[in-house]
Amino acid sequence: MKNKEKICFFNLHFSFLENSIRGLDEDETGFLARIDKAKIEKQRELKRMEQEEIEELKISFFFHLIFFY
């Protein structure tokens, strides 16, 4: 391709990409923020549950050590 053809080809594809990409509106960003918040809350809840299980296992382990050895 000649330089002029390359420039035209590039400009055509760039304008196509430019027209197909748009920013998010307020409703879309709000929705994504709610999704992120829900994910964070779920992760916190799972972490809390894991910590509770670990504490229960510690207690049962020490109980076992005290009474069975």
Secondary structure by P-SEA (a helix, b strand, c coil): ccaaaaaaaaaaaaaaaaaabbbbcaaaaaaaaaaaaaaaaaaaaaaaaaaaaaaaaaaaaaaaaaccc
